[in-house]
């Protein structure tokens, strides 16, 4: 492939990643590294619309990570059983482990917003994961 085709492919991949992860949603971003205490403090100050928006942002990030796991798992399944101890298989397994850790962190933060929204009597429709 030519350099231009590679550049176009990578640009398209980057753009798709931004769309999938929900960048550009008015500053709302799913941050798996944000301390839970900070997330709880922010949630206490939010109205139901803000809580729902943040819960949806985290839900979308979780769904995107789950989709990534499915893709990596499909690649892993393509590797012959005799090569499962090879470097490629190890790398794919490590990717899956990182994605699972990320999902766990995102889910913990999602739960804060979801539970606060539930407490506040907000609309929970479409937020089930």
N, C-alpha and C positions, 0 to 999 in steps of 0.2 A: 504494500500500500504506500502511496505517496505521502509525503509530509502533510500536504494539505488535507488529505482524507483523514489522517490520524488527528490532526488539529480539529477538524470538523466533528469527528466522532467524539473526542474528549469534550469539546464545547457542548455538544448535545447532551452528553452524559451529565455534565455539571449542571446544565439548565434543568434537566429532568430531576436531578437530585434536589435542587432548590424548590421545585414545584411540589415534589412528593413530601418534603419535610416541612412545607408550609412557610417558607421564608417570605418576608414581606407582608405579614399579617399585622401591620400596625405595631411592630415592636414585640409582639407576643411570640415567644419562642419556647419550645420545650427544652429545658436545661436540666439534663440528668445529673449535673455536678452541683447544682444549687443545693445548699444545705436544707434539710427538711424543716429545720426551725425557721429559716427564712421564708420558705414556702408557706408554712403555717401562719406566720406573721402577715404576709401579704394577703393570704386568703381571708384573714379576719377583717381586712379593710375593704374587701370587694363586695359589690352588689351581686345579685344573682346573674345578671347578664355577663359581668366580668368573670365570675366563677365558671359559668357555662362555657364561655369562650376559651378560658385556660384549660378546662377539662377536655374540651374538644381538640385543642392544640396538642395536648399530651396523648390523647387517644390516636390522633392521626400519626404522630411520631411512633407510637407503639405498633400500629398497623403496618407502617412502612418498614420497621425493623423486622416484624414477623414475615413480611414479604421477602426481605433480604435473606432471612434464614431459609425460607423455602427454596430460593434460588441456589444458595450455597449447598443446601442439602441435596438438591438435584444434581449438582456437580459432583458431590461426594459419592452419590449412588452410581455415577458413571465410572468410577474408578473400580477396576477389577479387585476382587477380594484379596488376591495375592499381593496387591500393591497397597493395601490399607495401612501398612506401616511405613510407607514412603513419605517423602517430604511434602508432596502435594496434599496427600490425605491429612497429614499432621497440620498443615497450614489451614486447610479448610475446617478441620475440627476446632482449631484455635479461633478462627473467625466466628464460628457458631457459638463458641463459649463467650466471646466478647459481645456478640449480639445479644445473647441471653442475659448477660450482666447488665447491658444497657437497657433492655426491656424491663428488668427487675427494678432498676433505678427510676426509669420513667414511670412505671406503674405505681411505685411508692408515692411519687409526687402527684400523679393523676388522682390517686385515692384521697389525698388531702383536699383537692379542689372538689372532687365528686362528693365526699362526705359533707363538706361545708355547704355545698349546693343543696344536698339532700336535707340537711338541718334547716336551711333557710326556706325550704319549700319550693325550690326552683324546679325548672323543667329538666328532667333526667332523660327524656326520650333521645334515642340515638347515641347515648354515651356508653352503652354496654359494650364491654370488650370481650 
